[in-house]
Amino acid sequence: MRRFHARTAGSAAELERARRHLPAGVCSNFRMMDPHPLFLRSARGSRVVDVDGHEYVDWGLAQSTLLAGHAHPAVIDAVRRQVGSGTMTCYPNPRTADLAALVCERFRLDLVRFVNTGSEATQFAVRVARAATGRDSILKFDACYHGNGPEFWLGKPETDLPPGAPEWMGQEIYSAGIPRALVSKTCLAEYNDLESVRAAFHEHPGEIAALILEPVVFNLGVLLPRQGFLQGVRDLCDREGAVLIYDEVKMGCKLGLRGAGEYFGVPADLVAMADLMEGLETRNVKHVGTYAANHVGLAAAHATLTEVLTPGNYDRMFAVNQTLAEGYREIIARAGLEAHVVTAGASGSMFFSRGPVHGVADFKRTRLDKWQRFWIGMLNRGVLPQAQGPEDIWTVSVQHSDDDVETTLRAFREVAPLLA
């Protein structure tokens, strides 16, 4: 930790300066970090530079959202061209229909509504489901994140928190300022536990409008669905008359040139994906947004889908991810470290545990106290190994290279024995 403080003195100073005018010195609680967050000055390709001038290989990629990497030339060029023609008008634009057609074709969707944030997408999806079914309750999985909507901020609190556990694990409602009334229509089940889903429907007959889930959970590390789980969920929703919503905001595009419905062969009724949603056409369900489908965002999205996320680039991303994961596994075995590496498409995560992690109960039993030592150790060696937090993941972008992998594995060879 002394090495961290010495090399990030500028970040510590920036935090104190920011605290004068920003609560906690940041604009999202995800950016808070003990002992202090890293303040970055620039980002390009697969690398970022902090205010102290240190360069890092970045596998976090803005909470794992930047498959294009930082400042991809094709995206930058598209944005520059559009800025010269206006940033937004709040009127429909021909590019909106062009992008909608592209998204629908690529992800096998019927209709698309562009929104500003993932939180908007999931909240509007729930609104559509409630309107379509005439029901009020929603079903979600414990500890799974679906954005800022208050109805999603409910969980099953742990009475005996393990060392290193995130704060939310000890809370039923994850934030002050959310009245119990706003979560009173939220029901909980366990990811990868079909019996818990069946029990929730049994306990709330005819009440549940929708079940929302990440098909692959990307907010508790990477949790892969057990064989038959998604189909079982689909069948239960059909039997109970509930809408099935896939939250692909974080996982969208990471599995390849298709969405989760096609990838797993189990379609949803509604999909929220990276700040767009697919759903029903109705004037009765209202969604408004001043910045929705702004011209700059549309230009960036079109360039990303047509020039960046190509079949060849996907093959390369998946190959880099495989090399990174295999390298991690080899070092883990040699160091005698109790850890497991899981990958899905372009992303992955490392769990410090004896056995595999399939659900939230398994996650809570991992050695969460080792995560910060892993994070700080890698950071001190010029690598941001994932988005910050034990529940987050790493992502490979189209701009990561074999050199980035070797730099990362070289750092981990030094860090792993310190964790064993």
FILO-144600 format. One line per field, with one value per residue (C-alpha): residue in one letter; x, y, z. Coordinates in Angstrom, 3 decimals, padded with zeros to 6 digits. Layout:
N
type <- c(A ...) .
x <- c(X ...) .
y <- c(Y ...) .
z <- c(Z ...) .
***
This chain:
420
type <- c(M R R F H A R T A G S A A E L E R A R R H L P A G V C S N F R M M D P H P L F L R S A R G S R V V D V D G H E Y V D W G L A Q S T L L A G H A H P A V I D A V R R Q V G S G T M T C Y P N P R T A D L A A L V C E R F R L D L V R F V N T G S E A T Q F A V R V A R A A T G R D S I L K F D A C Y H G N G P E F W L G K P E T D L P P G A P E W M G Q E I Y S A G I P R A L V S K T C L A E Y N D L E S V R A A F H E H P G E I A A L I L E P V V F N L G V L L P R Q G F L Q G V R D L C D R E G A V L I Y D E V K M G C K L G L R G A G E Y F G V P A D L V A M A D L M E G L E T R N V K H V G T Y A A N H V G L A A A H A T L T E V L T P G N Y D R M F A V N Q T L A E G Y R E I I A R A G L E A H V V T A G A S G S M F F S R G P V H G V A D F K R T R L D K W Q R F W I G M L N R G V L P Q A Q G P E D I W T V S V Q H S D D D V E T T L R A F R E V A P L L A) .
x <- c(000.000 002.949 003.945 000.410 000.365 003.764 002.900 -000.613 000.053 -001.416 -004.673 -004.904 -004.435 -007.046 -009.541 -009.106 -009.579 -012.686 -014.237 -014.556 -017.379 -018.371 -019.899 -017.188 -015.177 -016.806 -019.955 -020.787 -020.408 -018.857 -015.846 -015.207 -012.280 -010.349 -007.954 -008.670 -009.653 -007.213 -007.606 -006.938 -005.723 -006.048 -007.097 -006.233 -006.382 -005.909 -004.031 -004.851 -002.572 -003.093 -002.424 000.972 001.992 001.815 000.492 -001.725 -003.075 -006.817 -009.002 -011.757 -012.808 -015.279 -017.119 -016.593 -018.559 -015.863 -015.469 -014.045 -011.370 -010.490 -010.717 -011.043 -010.209 -013.376 -015.589 -013.706 -013.961 -017.710 -018.259 -016.179 -018.132 -021.444 -020.486 -019.934 -023.549 -025.120 -025.174 -028.919 -032.222 -034.921 -036.429 -036.374 -033.364 -032.918 -029.874 -032.166 -034.036 -030.766 -029.288 -032.531 -032.628 -029.013 -029.598 -032.769 -031.038 -027.951 -029.713 -032.895 -035.194 -038.575 -038.592 -036.055 -036.295 -033.033 -032.530 -029.728 -028.644 -028.919 -030.990 -033.538 -033.670 -034.381 -036.888 -038.802 -038.780 -040.424 -042.955 -043.862 -044.217 -046.495 -048.655 -048.860 -049.808 -051.806 -049.690 -047.420 -044.795 -041.416 -039.092 -035.326 -032.378 -030.737 -027.612 -028.018 -027.710 -030.097 -029.363 -030.607 -034.307 -035.368 -037.373 -034.078 -032.278 -033.525 -031.572 -031.184 -028.780 -025.973 -025.942 -022.288 -020.310 -017.060 -013.883 -013.627 -017.339 -018.962 -021.229 -024.382 -024.080 -025.168 -028.155 -031.712 -032.353 -029.095 -029.376 -030.820 -033.578 -035.485 -038.818 -039.869 -042.979 -040.794 -039.473 -042.721 -043.555 -040.138 -039.787 -036.467 -035.151 -031.655 -029.810 -029.245 -031.831 -034.957 -036.780 -036.473 -038.081 -040.889 -041.378 -041.584 -044.342 -046.133 -045.959 -047.239 -049.820 -051.007 -049.017 -045.663 -045.531 -041.956 -038.832 -035.669 -032.224 -028.828 -028.677 -024.985 -024.473 -021.727 -022.203 -021.111 -018.060 -019.073 -021.779 -022.746 -026.279 -026.553 -027.729 -031.485 -031.791 -032.745 -035.192 -036.719 -037.143 -038.694 -041.152 -042.165 -042.764 -044.911 -046.904 -047.439 -048.152 -045.109 -042.845 -039.232 -036.753 -033.095 -030.846 -027.993 -026.812 -023.461 -023.212 -024.618 -022.293 -019.752 -020.862 -020.461 -022.555 -025.850 -027.788 -028.260 -031.594 -030.029 -026.789 -028.567 -031.594 -033.945 -035.537 -036.843 -039.914 -038.012 -034.296 -032.404 -029.028 -026.314 -028.689 -031.379 -034.370 -036.495 -040.149 -043.732 -045.106 -047.695 -048.614 -050.068 -046.675 -044.788 -041.022 -039.411 -035.797 -034.326 -031.004 -032.438 -031.155 -028.964 -027.031 -023.563 -024.534 -026.155 -023.052 -020.795 -023.068 -023.305 -019.526 -019.049 -021.442 -020.273 -016.542 -015.403 -017.425 -016.695 -016.456 -012.670 -012.355 -014.570 -012.364 -009.348 -010.955 -012.015 -008.532 -006.885 -009.333 -008.575 -004.822 -005.269 -007.488 -005.214 -002.234 -004.025 -004.945 -001.381 000.012 -002.711 -001.791 001.938 001.432 -000.935 -003.498 -007.129 -008.768 -010.987 -011.112 -014.373 -014.836 -017.775 -017.139 -014.869 -015.063 -013.958 -013.471 -011.303 -012.859 -010.696 -012.416 -011.849 -014.752 -016.622 -019.048 -022.550 -024.677 -024.767 -024.360 -021.144 -019.945 -020.482 -018.299 -015.312 -012.255 -013.415 -010.631 -008.049 -009.537 -008.075 -004.611 -004.933 -006.147 -003.476 -000.730 -001.603 -002.108 001.356 002.721 000.922 -002.216 -005.886 -006.951 -010.705 -013.305 -012.856 -014.693 -014.717 -018.078 -016.849 -015.188 -012.518 -013.196 -010.998 -011.393 -010.557 -007.474 -005.895 -002.756 -000.610 001.827 -000.964 -001.557 002.140 002.413 -000.583 000.659 004.130 002.541 000.358 003.367 004.650 001.285 -000.080 002.435 001.531 -002.098 -001.498) .
y <- c(000.000 002.351 001.927 002.799 005.985 007.025 006.562 008.085 011.208 013.318 011.356 011.847 015.592 015.691 013.916 016.539 019.301 017.621 017.193 020.956 020.989 017.336 014.980 012.413 013.976 011.862 011.822 008.129 005.921 003.313 005.644 005.688 003.536 002.858 004.536 006.846 006.534 006.824 010.117 009.721 012.391 010.673 007.451 006.072 002.594 000.057 002.414 005.169 007.698 008.996 012.496 011.365 010.386 006.601 004.540 001.499 -001.312 -000.831 -003.936 -002.037 000.011 002.389 -000.296 -002.706 -000.650 000.180 -002.767 -000.239 000.731 004.319 006.946 004.496 006.418 005.309 006.465 009.734 010.513 009.827 012.041 014.878 014.815 014.890 017.674 019.941 019.343 019.776 017.780 017.491 019.014 017.021 016.260 012.884 012.347 009.936 008.441 007.227 004.913 003.815 002.781 001.188 -000.983 -002.005 -002.895 -004.856 -006.827 -007.588 -008.600 -010.069 -007.481 -006.180 -002.585 -000.370 002.740 004.629 006.032 007.807 005.321 001.703 002.722 004.346 001.238 -001.156 001.154 001.706 -002.027 -002.621 000.125 -001.498 -004.892 -003.491 -001.784 -004.914 -007.240 -004.918 -006.145 -004.200 -006.558 -007.421 -010.335 -009.897 -011.903 -011.078 -008.889 -008.414 -004.837 -003.266 000.446 003.330 002.463 002.263 -000.911 -002.703 -001.656 -004.445 -007.465 -010.058 -008.612 -010.622 -010.390 -011.455 -009.669 -011.343 -009.208 -007.132 -007.422 -004.566 -002.369 -003.405 -006.982 -005.846 -003.814 -004.749 -001.469 -000.434 003.318 005.826 007.922 004.987 004.595 001.036 001.695 001.893 -001.646 -003.103 -004.526 -006.145 -009.904 -011.741 -015.071 -016.559 -016.632 -020.183 -021.523 -022.374 -023.552 -020.080 -018.611 -021.136 -020.333 -016.579 -017.073 -019.414 -016.842 -014.013 -015.644 -013.393 -010.421 -010.496 -008.388 -009.211 -011.113 -009.132 -010.701 -010.591 -013.858 -013.976 -012.051 -009.455 -007.651 -010.427 -011.274 -013.474 -016.006 -018.357 -019.781 -023.460 -025.802 -025.364 -022.411 -019.778 -022.110 -022.919 -019.211 -018.703 -021.546 -020.233 -016.720 -018.138 -020.280 -017.405 -014.728 -012.633 -010.690 -011.890 -008.990 -009.483 -006.779 -006.790 -003.268 -004.530 -007.800 -006.511 -007.157 -009.004 -012.476 -011.669 -010.473 -011.385 -010.928 -013.393 -014.614 -015.945 -016.995 -019.231 -020.012 -018.601 -015.291 -012.638 -010.448 -007.219 -006.465 -003.551 -003.260 -000.641 002.300 001.074 -001.145 -003.401 -003.696 -002.862 -000.020 001.881 005.477 004.557 003.845 007.117 007.480 010.877 012.017 015.301 013.692 010.412 009.535 012.637 012.903 012.471 009.286 007.879 008.619 006.923 003.884 003.493 003.637 001.153 -001.401 -001.075 -000.332 -001.595 -004.643 -006.677 -010.488 -010.278 -008.026 -010.345 -013.307 -011.343 -010.125 -013.633 -014.975 -012.305 -013.037 -016.752 -016.102 -013.806 -016.283 -019.254 -017.231 -016.346 -019.998 -021.187 -018.652 -019.484 -023.170 -022.525 -020.178 -022.556 -019.764 -020.641 -018.807 -019.481 -017.684 -017.539 -016.035 -015.173 -013.729 -010.707 -010.550 -012.479 -012.408 -013.912 -015.357 -016.046 -019.255 -022.990 -023.982 -022.597 -019.706 -020.206 -017.755 -015.022 -017.435 -018.769 -015.222 -014.203 -017.130 -016.090 -014.493 -010.944 -009.667 -010.667 -008.530 -005.182 -006.706 -008.071 -004.715 -002.624 -005.094 -005.004 -001.239 -000.755 -002.679 -000.668 -002.747 -002.049 -005.717 -005.090 -002.495 -001.711 -003.813 -007.569 -007.898 -006.421 -007.877 -007.327 -006.762 -007.083 -004.348 -004.401 -002.321 -004.664 -006.423 -009.432 -007.000 -005.897 -009.524 -010.131 -006.958 -008.116 -011.665 -010.410 -008.291 -011.162 -013.486 -011.114 -010.546 -014.113 -015.449 -012.538 -013.720 -017.465) .
z <- c(000.000 000.615 -003.015 -004.115 -002.010 -003.340 -007.019 -006.802 -004.744 -007.530 -007.429 -003.668 -004.140 -006.914 -004.654 -001.946 -004.512 -005.947 -002.494 -002.173 -004.716 -005.366 -002.774 -001.992 -004.820 -007.557 -009.703 -009.264 -006.214 -008.500 -008.740 -005.016 -003.930 -000.755 -000.036 -002.991 -006.651 -009.497 -011.357 -015.076 -017.461 -020.826 -022.527 -025.945 -027.391 -024.603 -022.276 -019.800 -018.096 -014.560 -013.258 -011.965 -015.492 -015.027 -017.936 -017.379 -019.506 -019.025 -018.865 -017.014 -020.048 -018.381 -016.386 -019.283 -021.823 -024.381 -026.736 -029.200 -026.691 -025.955 -028.712 -031.598 -034.804 -036.626 -033.767 -033.313 -037.039 -037.055 -034.029 -035.482 -038.732 -036.886 -034.467 -037.464 -038.503 -035.088 -031.890 -031.227 -032.335 -030.495 -033.909 -035.656 -037.894 -040.841 -039.108 -036.309 -038.666 -040.297 -036.961 -035.786 -038.908 -038.351 -034.695 -035.448 -038.195 -036.150 -032.942 -034.439 -032.847 -033.975 -032.725 -030.977 -028.799 -028.208 -024.710 -022.874 -020.225 -019.241 -016.237 -018.539 -020.684 -017.820 -016.136 -019.373 -020.091 -016.712 -017.451 -020.759 -019.076 -016.394 -018.988 -021.133 -018.267 -016.018 -013.097 -010.753 -009.301 -010.807 -010.101 -010.038 -008.784 -005.479 -005.762 -009.521 -010.760 -013.258 -012.961 -010.848 -010.791 -007.124 -007.756 -008.487 -005.296 -003.059 -001.856 000.880 003.463 005.028 008.824 009.093 006.392 005.354 005.254 002.098 001.312 -000.629 001.478 -000.384 000.861 004.330 003.176 002.257 000.430 -001.173 -000.635 001.757 000.216 -001.288 000.548 001.245 -000.834 -003.956 -003.454 -002.115 -005.555 -006.028 -005.514 -005.217 -006.443 -006.883 -010.196 -011.458 -008.982 -010.945 -007.833 -006.299 -009.429 -009.256 -005.547 -006.226 -008.787 -006.365 -003.544 -005.777 -008.071 -010.888 -009.545 -011.350 -014.506 -015.472 -014.602 -015.367 -015.522 -017.148 -019.140 -018.229 -015.007 -015.483 -012.166 -009.769 -011.754 -014.677 -013.765 -016.574 -016.716 -015.844 -018.561 -018.980 -016.595 -019.180 -020.890 -017.509 -016.783 -020.233 -019.643 -016.211 -017.563 -020.357 -017.932 -015.488 -018.107 -017.144 -019.495 -019.718 -019.861 -020.730 -019.310 -021.812 -021.016 -019.771 -021.684 -024.981 -027.959 -025.788 -026.899 -030.583 -033.496 -031.864 -028.659 -025.831 -027.152 -030.331 -028.636 -026.115 -028.256 -025.612 -026.693 -024.317 -024.753 -024.073 -024.277 -022.717 -024.409 -024.049 -023.895 -026.245 -025.699 -027.848 -027.110 -027.888 -029.995 -028.000 -027.341 -023.963 -022.367 -022.186 -022.506 -023.020 -023.156 -024.337 -025.233 -026.544 -030.037 -030.124 -033.367 -031.854 -030.052 -033.188 -035.246 -032.706 -032.467 -036.245 -036.637 -033.807 -035.280 -038.896 -038.647 -035.237 -034.181 -037.295 -037.480 -037.783 -034.752 -032.719 -033.592 -032.464 -029.210 -028.279 -029.038 -026.877 -024.059 -024.281 -024.126 -021.124 -019.262 -019.955 -018.775 -015.555 -014.970 -015.504 -013.038 -010.492 -010.666 -010.313 -007.355 -005.563 -005.392 -004.704 -007.586 -010.582 -013.915 -015.887 -019.349 -021.576 -025.015 -024.655 -020.845 -017.799 -014.052 -011.353 -008.200 -005.166 -004.138 -003.761 -005.959 -008.957 -008.542 -009.961 -007.952 -005.351 -002.427 -003.978 -004.656 -001.037 000.076 -002.048 -000.441 -001.028 001.227 -001.399 -004.122 -003.043 -002.636 -006.160 -007.500 -005.763 -006.642 -010.331 -010.346 -008.821 -011.812 -014.484 -015.007 -014.276 -014.291 -014.364 -013.486 -009.802 -007.246 -006.530 -008.264 -011.540 -014.640 -017.255 -020.945 -024.020 -026.630 -030.328 -029.472 -026.917 -028.112 -027.300 -025.668 -023.313 -022.355 -021.701 -019.590 -017.550 -017.029 -016.111 -013.382 -012.164 -011.899 -009.218 -007.522 -007.382 -004.817 -002.526 -002.542 -002.102) .
***
